[in-house]
Amino acid sequence: MEASATQSFSEQCRKIMDQHLQEFLDNRFIKALESGKVDSQALLTYVQQDHRYLDRYLPLYEKLYMAVTGEKVATEPDQDVKEYEAHQILLDHAHTNEDDLVSSDYANSAVTNAYLEHMEKATQEDDFVGLLSIFSCPFDYTYLANHMIREGLIKEDNPFFPWFNYYSDFNHGFTKDVTSLVDQAAKKASPEQKAKGLAAFEKSTEYEVAFFAQALED
Ligand SMILES: Cc1ncc(CO)c(N)n1
């Protein structure tokens, strides 16, 4: 399908997610969240790896935000109170807390490192490609959560409902902010940058699936 003049660039990311949605829905970890029962060890693996991931993700976001806007990030994404509350649900079910995640001794998984290296390399090569590589993080969660709630896969009685609900709004928080950065930057991007950006977004989307999956691998 031809991209129309009125279509924002981030709509093309949505189409890529349309193609990958089923892989997320078939994922064992996502299915466990959907059932409301997740092994606490699997959740611990997820929140530990996510802690390591976000630690190296935020500097990339800060650099790319500056590259696109010429300004420093005003509010850091991890200062979002609602996100903190949503995250707390996962920590509780994993029988851990933020201090333990910071101080415990555990190794980065191969998937975590590969995903981080993909984004770091993309960011070194080109700001626009880097931006698209970090966009999957907020966008894919929002797309997935929005779908699962809308389709009734996650209902209010699910213990993880608040976590999904937090991410489900495209016009909120970090997802909204990065979407507008992507659409702003796309106005100045060349066709080649756009093609490479979409490929980097798709690769990150594949890493997002693998990132969930690793929690239930042994
Ligand atoms: C790996 C990963 N992707 C996306 C999000 C959403 O913020 C997250 N916390 N972690």
The ligand as an SDF file (V2000), in Angstrom:
LIG
                    3D

 10 10  0  0  0  0  0  0  0  0999 V2000
   12.4540   -4.7870   26.9160 C   0  0  0  0  0  0  0  0  0  0  0  0
   11.4210   -3.7820   27.1710 C   0  0  0  0  0  0  0  0  0  0  0  0
   10.6920   -3.3280   26.1580 N   0  0  0  0  0  0  0  0  0  0  0  0
    9.7370   -2.4110   26.3560 C   0  0  0  0  0  0  0  0  0  0  0  0
    9.4860   -1.9040   27.6020 C   0  0  0  0  0  0  0  0  0  0  0  0
    8.4270   -0.8710   27.8110 C   0  0  0  0  0  0  0  0  0  0  0  0
    8.8430    0.1910   28.5460 O   0  0  0  0  0  0  0  0  0  0  0  0
   10.2720   -2.3870   28.6490 C   0  0  0  0  0  0  0  0  0  0  0  0
   10.1040   -1.9440   29.9190 N   0  0  0  0  0  0  0  0  0  0  0  0
   11.2190   -3.3220   28.4060 N   0  0  0  0  0  0  0  0  0  0  0  0
  1  2  1  0
  2  3  1  0
  2 10  2  0
  3  4  2  0
  4  5  1  0
  5  6  1  0
  5  8  2  0
  6  7  1  0
  8  9  1  0
  8 10  1  0
M  END
$$$$
